[in-house]
Amino acid sequence: MKLKGTEPAESIDLSMSSLTVLSAAIIAGLLGSNAATKSLNLRLNQLDAEAAKHLADMLTVNKTLTSVRYALHNPFSTVSSR
């Protein structure tokens, strides 16, 4: 899986990856300028509202990403898409 480089991924699955707020900030920074990724799965990571803010800010810049699967503190919540 690559966020930048010569072989960008159209779909990135980071579910159950023990991601933290810092992880979300890094992912958001990389995806802000990514023009290939259309789908991002972050479910089952227990990310908080601060992580959601990083990702929301990224979505104002990234116009390619069309689907984000994200559960805020609840691994059984419904899918959030844009």
N, C-alpha and C positions, 0 to 999 in steps of 0.2 A: 504494500500500500504506500502510495506517495501522495503528498499534498502539493508538492512543487517538484519540478524536474522534467525529465524528458518523457516520462510515462505517467501522466496524471491519471488518477482513477476517477471513473464516472460515479462510482458508489463507494462510500467508506462506511464500514461497520466497526464501530468502537464500543459496541454494547458489552457489558460485563468486563470492562477494562480497568476498573478501580480508578477512574478519572477523578481529578480534584479540580478546584477552582483554577489553579495554575494551569492545569492541562487544558481546561476550557478556554482560558485566555490565549494560550499558545495556538490551539486549534483555530480559534476565531481569527487570530492574526494571520495565520497561513491561508485560511479560506477566504479572507477578505479580497485577495488578489488572484484567487483561483478561478479560472474560466472553464474548467472541465467538469468539476464535481457537481452532480445534480441531486445526489441523495446522501444524507448523513444520518447514521443511527447511533445515538448516544444513550439508549435505554439501559436501565439497570446499573447506573453508575452513582446514584444518589447525589447528583449535582444540586447545588442550592441556587437561590435567587441571584446571587452574585455571578455565578457561572451563566445563568440564563441571560443576564444583562450583557455579558461579553458576547454571547451568541446573537442576541438581538441587535446589538450594535453592528456586528459583522453582516447581518442580513440587510442592513440599510445600504451597504456597499456592494455586496455580492448579488448579482442579478441572475446568476446561473443556477444556484442551488434552489431547487423547487420542493424538496421534501426533507423535513427534519423530524426524526423520531426522538422524543425527549420526554422523560418522566421526571417531574420535580418531586423528590422525596417519596414517590410512590411508584414502585416498579410495575404496578398493575393499571396505571392511568392510561387514558387513550392516547392515540398518536396525535402529535401536533404537527401540522403541515402549513406551508406557506403557499 
